[in-house]
Amino acid sequence: MNAFEQKRCQAMAEEITTKTFINEELFNAFCQVPREIFSPLKAHAYSLNALPLANSQWISSPLTVAKMTMALQCKDADSVLEIGCGSGYQAAILSRIIRRVFTIERIEKLAKNAANTFRELGFLNINVRFDDGQNGWKNYAPYDRILFSAYATSIPEILLDQLSDGGILVAPILHNGKQFITRISKSGTNLQKEILEECLFVPVVDGKEQL
């Protein structure tokens, strides 16, 4: 990043801290990832708004990214699986604080664009898969953390099976017609669910969409 981009990233990170608590590690991650490279609307890239992408998808608000990442409680986590790569911005933030990032995208165009962006940035610890994210990515399971970047009505059993013992899954889950950031902690066969706060995401969709 050049000095101007770094200044804009830091200003955005500082604005986030006026809205919600983030730790120093996450603050630094926001300062290291140029959001404009992930957004087609460059002039608005550092606002705290969600922005449109291709295929009726959105790049999440940085504030939402902050809340979802903090909900994951990433300390001591070595691997994370993201369901719904989209632009790749959330995965890029995660890659600055977790050693191995695996992200799945069901829309081939978005998956390819995100993979190209990661290469351009030199973020070599992010692995991208074009697939229906509800299948997970069994090859590299179990994962210390799993994050949904789209809302679900329920969490597929196959993904809970890919979460490590002691792991945490965070997802926007539909409840009584509203979406809530929900944290599920796994301990042996027990799952503890915490509803954190209301949110707004595009829905999880079945299948794959090829070019």
JOGI-V366693 format. One line per field, one symbol per residue. burial: b if it has 16 or more other ideal C-beta (glycine too) atoms within 10 Angstrom, else e. Layout:
burial = ???
//
This chain:
burial = eeeebeebbeebbeebeeeeebeeebbebbbbbbbbbbbeeeeebbeeebbebeeebbbbbbbbbbbbbbbbebeebebbbbbbbbbbbbbbbbbbbbebbbbbbbbebbbebbbebbeebebeebbbbbbbbbebbeeebbbbbbbbbbbbeebeeebeebbbeebbbbbbbbeeeebbbbbbbbeeeeeeeeeeeebebbebeeeeeee
//
